[in-house]
Amino acid sequence: MFADDRGWRFEEIGVVAEGGEILVDGVDPWTNEWKKLREGFVQLPHPQHRNQLHSMDVYSISTNSEREVHFAAGEVSAGVWAFYHAERGECVHDRPLI
């Protein structure tokens, strides 16, 4: 888990080809509208290549059950996306972002 200086925590979900099967808190991000949550981006490591940092924006999806799902996502290679679960709060196990 990673943390930034704005109070966000990020936990790796995975890497997938654009449109490929992935769930963010049980929600398919490809079938929902993404809303950018904050200005700027966060630098997170590629889940499979930790030495590679990538700029990712933080988004929310509003589900039909009126629940909001937060995540960071970024295209880490042509047509390949990395996803991180995002939430506000502190965690004693957080590692600062590089």
Number of C-alpha atoms within 10 A of each C-alpha: 15 19 24 18 8 8 11 16 23 24 17 18 19 17 21 16 15 14 13 13 11 18 14 18 13 8 14 14 21 13 8 12 12 16 13 16 15 10 8 10 16 21 16 27 20 22 17 10 8 9 10 12 16 18 16 22 18 25 19 20 21 15 12 7 6 8 10 12 19 22 26 27 24 21 18 21 11 8 10 14 19 24 27 24 21 24 17 13 10 12 13 5 9 14 13 11 16 11
